[in-house]
Amino acid sequence: GSLTRGPGKLSTSLETVHDDGPVGRKVRAIYDRMQALLTGIVEAGKAQGLIAHERPTSVIVLALMAIHDGNILLWYRSGCDPVMGRVLATLSRRLLLERFESESSGLESLLRSSHSP
């Protein structure tokens, strides 16, 4: 689903994350699934030599989730401006590649070629 303006899904997520009710449980389940999915992706990237092994997977996943949440908040505050969304995505990709990419992976060139306009 999409974020709505005003008190919508973003504020619901923030307000209910520690709630034991059905909405709070659903929000936690979404984050648990996202964490599990990202853990699998990072582990696969490490196994293929695309992601450096120096950092624990849990640290990389935490960074990915923090960047995701920060980007969503900034994008939402911009009025869901598509240009802002693209800028945030580009900056995040560069930051993550600079920090976690294996030096010999060639991941940057792979991503550049697969996301060409």
C-alpha positions in Angstrom: 0.0 0.0 0.0 0.9 3.6 -0.2 1.5 6.2 2.5 -1.3 8.6 3.0 -1.0 12.3 3.8 -1.8 13.4 7.3 -2.2 10.8 10.1 -1.6 7.7 7.9 0.4 4.5 7.9 3.7 6.2 8.8 2.3 7.7 12.0 0.5 4.4 12.7 3.8 2.6 12.5 5.5 5.0 14.9 2.6 5.1 17.4 1.9 1.3 17.6 5.3 -0.3 17.4 5.3 -1.1 21.1 1.5 -1.7 21.3 0.4 -5.3 22.0 -2.8 -4.9 19.9 -3.3 -6.2 16.4 -1.9 -3.2 14.6 1.3 -3.2 16.8 1.7 -6.9 16.1 1.3 -6.4 12.4 3.9 -3.6 12.3 6.4 -5.8 14.2 5.7 -8.6 11.8 6.4 -6.4 8.8 9.7 -5.4 10.3 10.6 -9.0 11.3 10.0 -10.1 7.7 12.0 -7.2 6.3 14.9 -8.1 8.7 14.8 -11.7 7.7 14.7 -10.9 4.0 17.6 -8.5 4.3 19.6 -11.0 6.3 19.2 -13.5 3.6 20.2 -11.0 0.9 23.3 -9.9 2.8 24.3 -13.5 3.5 23.9 -14.4 -0.2 25.9 -11.3 -1.1 28.7 -12.3 1.2 28.7 -15.8 -0.1 29.0 -14.5 -3.7 31.8 -12.1 -2.7 29.7 -9.0 -3.5 29.5 -7.8 0.1 32.6 -7.5 2.3 32.8 -10.0 5.2 34.4 -7.5 7.7 31.1 -6.3 9.1 28.7 -8.6 10.8 25.5 -9.3 8.9 23.4 -7.9 11.7 25.2 -4.6 11.5 24.7 -4.3 7.8 21.0 -5.2 8.2 20.6 -2.6 10.9 22.1 0.0 8.6 19.8 -1.0 5.8 16.7 -0.7 7.9 17.8 2.6 9.4 18.5 4.0 6.0 15.1 2.7 4.8 13.2 4.3 7.7 15.1 7.6 7.4 14.4 7.7 3.6 10.7 7.0 4.1 10.5 9.8 6.7 12.4 12.3 4.5 10.4 11.4 1.4 7.1 11.6 3.3 8.1 15.0 4.7 8.8 16.2 1.1 5.2 15.5 0.2 6.1 12.2 -1.4 8.0 14.1 -4.1 9.2 11.6 -6.8 12.4 13.6 -7.4 13.2 13.5 -3.7 12.5 9.7 -3.7 15.0 9.2 -6.6 17.6 11.4 -4.9 17.3 9.5 -1.6 17.5 6.1 -3.4 20.6 7.2 -5.4 22.4 8.6 -2.3 21.6 5.5 -0.3 22.9 3.1 -2.9 26.1 5.0 -3.2 26.5 5.2 0.6 25.9 1.5 1.0 28.2 0.5 -1.8 31.0 2.6 -0.5 30.6 1.2 3.0 29.9 -2.5 2.5 30.8 -3.5 -1.1 33.7 -6.0 -1.5 36.6 -4.3 -3.2 36.7 -6.9 -6.0 33.0 -7.4 -6.5 32.2 -5.1 -9.4 28.8 -4.6 -7.8 28.7 -0.9 -8.6 29.1 -1.4 -12.4 26.6 -4.2 -12.3 24.0 -1.9 -10.6 24.8 0.9 -12.9 24.2 -1.2 -16.0 21.0 -2.7 -14.7 19.5 0.6 -13.6 20.4 2.7 -16.7 17.6 5.1 -17.8 
